[in-house]
Amino acid sequence: MTPRMAPEADTGEIHVTHTGPFTVYPAIDVRGGAVVRLLRGDYDQETRYTDNPVAVAENYARSGAAWLHLVDLDAARAGGYTLGETLTTIVETTGLRVQTGGGVRSLDDVQQLLDAGAERVVVGSLAVREPETVAGWLDRVGPDRITVALDTRIGEDGRWVLPTSGWTSVGEQDLTTTLHHYQGSGLRHVLCTDIGRDGTLSGPNFHLYTMLTRSNPALEVQASGGARSVDDVRAAKKHGCSGIILGKALLEGRLTVGDAVQEEQV
């Protein structure tokens, strides 16, 4: 769906309003079998919550979630997705539609996750390093089966750079150039995380998402990083996003899935 421009009554500023379906994605990040959150992607700044990711998923489903964002943090850094059994169990026991990734390096990896029950496979590092390869996957499996994760932070030169390998390696790639490589590929779903806000509960970077949705109106952009409240969910819609990832705020009880999903239909 193409976003439309709409004025915000209290400030007169122009925002992008997404007119298609909006989706709340509760997130479960798994490391060493436990549900964790990292601060700004730093593996040395980890908070552990529980050793039972399936139970967390079941709770989210009971609370009204339709989707789940499942991340294999071990694989994101080292490669080799390890959550296949967890993924299948979650899909079979909860009915959630699952978007998942971490360490996806080949078309066979994509197909294995789809066969295990994933609705969409998240491709991050390879999507940045080899956009032509991932564009070919979009053609093979369809644009609704792949989400490209473009996780970004501001570089010293002011560009939005794209670290890879679980955010541990920084190359020369930037957000604008990488998206340009996908023009004409059929890319539809993009998950964009502001790494500087991830795990901080400081609120999403809506300047970033307004820029993305205005310059790429055909994309379904998922906001990620810093979400803390229903107001942030509401604002993500106003700024043109098609969805929002909710992680730490849910795990720490600052926001409930029930309250967040109510905004999907507003």
C-alpha positions in Angstrom: 0.0 0.0 0.0 1.2 3.5 -0.7 1.4 5.8 2.3 -0.5 9.1 2.2 0.7 12.4 3.6 -1.3 13.9 6.4 -0.8 17.0 8.6 -0.5 16.5 12.4 -3.0 18.9 13.9 -1.0 20.0 17.0 2.3 20.9 15.2 1.5 21.4 11.6 4.3 19.0 10.7 3.7 16.6 7.8 3.7 12.9 8.6 3.3 9.7 6.6 0.2 7.7 7.4 0.3 4.0 6.5 -3.0 3.0 5.0 -2.6 -0.7 4.8 -2.7 -3.3 7.6 -0.6 -2.6 10.7 1.1 -5.4 12.6 2.4 -5.7 16.2 5.4 -8.1 16.4 6.2 -9.3 19.9 9.9 -10.2 19.8 11.7 -13.1 21.4 15.5 -13.0 21.2 17.1 -16.3 22.1 20.8 -16.8 23.2 22.0 -20.0 24.7 18.4 -21.3 24.9 17.3 -18.3 27.0 15.1 -15.3 26.2 17.4 -12.3 26.5 17.7 -8.7 25.5 20.9 -7.0 24.5 21.6 -3.3 25.0 22.3 -1.6 21.7 23.2 -5.0 20.2 26.1 -5.5 22.7 26.5 -9.2 23.5 28.3 -8.2 26.7 25.3 -6.2 27.9 22.7 -9.0 28.1 19.6 -9.3 30.4 18.2 -12.8 30.8 14.5 -13.2 31.4 13.6 -16.9 31.2 14.8 -20.2 29.8 11.5 -21.0 28.2 10.9 -19.1 24.9 7.9 -21.3 24.1 6.1 -20.3 27.2 6.7 -16.6 26.4 5.3 -17.2 22.9 2.3 -19.0 24.3 1.6 -16.0 26.6 1.8 -13.6 23.7 -0.6 -15.7 21.7 -3.1 -15.8 24.6 -2.8 -12.1 24.9 -4.0 -11.6 21.3 -0.8 -11.5 19.2 -1.1 -12.9 15.6 2.6 -12.6 14.8 5.9 -13.3 16.6 9.4 -12.1 15.8 11.9 -14.8 16.8 15.7 -14.1 16.7 18.5 -16.6 17.0 21.2 -14.3 18.5 23.9 -17.1 18.5 23.4 -17.7 14.8 23.2 -14.0 14.0 26.9 -13.7 15.1 28.2 -17.2 14.2 25.9 -18.5 11.5 23.9 -21.7 11.5 20.3 -21.3 12.8 19.7 -23.3 15.9 16.1 -22.7 16.8 14.4 -25.1 14.3 12.7 -27.2 16.9 11.7 -24.1 19.0 10.2 -22.6 15.8 8.2 -25.6 14.9 6.9 -26.0 18.5 5.8 -22.4 18.7 4.0 -22.6 15.4 2.2 -25.9 16.2 1.3 -25.0 19.8 0.3 -21.3 19.5 -0.9 -20.7 15.9 1.3 -17.6 15.7 2.7 -16.6 12.4 6.4 -16.4 12.9 9.0 -14.1 11.3 12.4 -15.5 12.2 16.1 -15.2 11.4 19.7 -15.3 12.5 22.5 -16.8 10.5 20.6 -17.2 7.3 23.3 -17.6 4.6 21.8 -19.6 1.8 18.6 -20.3 -0.1 18.7 -23.7 1.6 18.6 -22.0 5.0 15.6 -20.0 3.9 13.8 -23.1 2.7 14.6 -25.0 5.9 13.0 -22.3 8.0 9.9 -22.1 5.8 9.6 -25.9 6.0 9.9 -25.7 9.8 6.9 -23.4 9.9 8.2 -19.9 9.4 5.9 -17.5 7.7 8.7 -15.1 6.8 12.5 -15.6 7.0 14.6 -12.6 8.2 17.8 -12.1 6.2 20.2 -9.5 7.7 24.0 -9.6 7.1 23.8 -11.3 3.7 21.1 -8.9 2.5 23.6 -6.1 3.2 26.7 -7.8 1.8 25.1 -9.6 -1.2 21.9 -7.8 -2.2 21.9 -9.4 -5.7 21.8 -12.8 -4.1 19.0 -12.0 -1.8 17.1 -10.4 -4.6 17.3 -13.7 -6.4 15.8 -15.4 -3.3 12.9 -13.0 -3.4 12.2 -14.1 -7.0 12.4 -17.8 -6.0 10.3 -17.9 -2.8 8.2 -14.7 -3.2 8.4 -11.3 -1.6 6.0 -12.2 1.2 8.3 -14.9 2.5 11.4 -12.8 3.2 12.0 -9.8 5.4 15.2 -7.9 4.8 16.7 -6.6 8.1 18.6 -3.4 7.7 19.9 -2.6 11.2 21.6 0.7 11.2 23.4 3.4 13.2 24.7 6.8 12.4 28.3 6.8 11.3 30.8 9.5 11.9 30.2 10.9 8.5 26.4 11.2 9.1 25.5 8.2 6.9 23.2 5.4 8.2 25.7 2.6 8.2 24.7 -1.1 8.3 26.8 -3.3 10.7 26.6 -7.0 10.0 27.3 -10.4 11.8 25.1 -9.6 14.8 26.1 -5.9 14.6 29.7 -6.8 15.3 31.2 -5.9 11.9 31.0 -2.6 10.2 31.7 -2.3 6.4 31.1 0.5 3.9 27.5 -0.3 3.2 24.9 2.4 4.1 21.1 2.3 4.2 20.3 4.4 1.2 22.7 2.6 -1.2 21.6 -0.8 0.0 18.0 -0.1 -0.6 18.9 1.2 -4.1 20.3 -2.2 -4.9 16.9 -3.7 -4.3 15.0 -1.5 -6.7 13.0 -3.7 -9.1 13.6 -6.8 -7.0 10.1 -7.0 -5.6 11.4 -6.4 -2.0 8.4 -5.7 0.2 9.2 -6.2 3.8 12.0 -4.3 5.5 12.8 -4.4 9.2 14.8 -1.4 10.2 16.4 -1.2 13.7 18.1 1.9 15.0 20.8 0.1 16.9 21.5 3.1 19.1 18.0 2.8 20.5 17.7 -0.9 20.7 17.0 -2.1 24.3 17.0 1.4 25.7 13.2 2.1 26.1 14.0 5.6 24.8 11.4 5.6 22.0 11.8 4.7 18.3 13.6 7.0 15.9 10.7 8.3 13.9 12.8 10.7 11.9 14.5 7.6 10.5 11.2 5.9 9.7 9.6 9.0 8.1 12.7 9.2 5.9 12.4 5.6 4.9 8.7 5.5 4.2 8.7 8.8 2.3 11.6 7.7 0.0 10.4 4.1 -0.4 6.6 4.2 -0.4 6.2 0.7 -1.8 8.0 -0.9 1.2 6.3 -2.3 4.3 8.6 -0.9 7.0 8.8 -2.5 10.4 10.1 -0.1 13.2 12.4 -1.6 15.7 14.5 -0.2 18.6 13.4 1.7 21.7 9.6 1.0 21.7 8.2 1.5 25.2 4.5 2.4 25.1 1.2 2.3 23.3 1.9 5.8 22.2 5.0 4.5 20.3 2.8 1.9 18.6 0.4 4.6 17.6 3.2 6.9 16.4 4.7 4.1 14.3 1.5 4.0 12.2 1.4 7.8 11.9 4.9 7.8 10.6 4.2 5.4 7.8 5.3 2.1 9.3 3.5 -1.2 8.6 4.4 -2.7 11.9 6.5 -2.4 15.0 8.7 -4.8 16.9 8.1 -4.9 20.7 10.8 -6.6 22.9 12.0 -5.2 26.2 8.9 -3.2 27.0 6.8 -6.4 26.9 9.3 -8.5 28.9 9.5 -5.9 31.6 5.8 -5.3 31.8 5.9 -1.6 30.7 3.4 -2.5 27.9 1.1 -5.4 27.3 0.5 -7.3 24.1 -3.3 -6.8 24.5 -2.9 -3.0 24.7 -0.5 -2.9 21.7 -2.7 -5.1 19.4 -5.7 -2.9 20.0 -3.9 -0.3 18.0 -3.7 -2.6 15.0 -7.3 -2.0 14.2 -7.6 1.7 15.1 
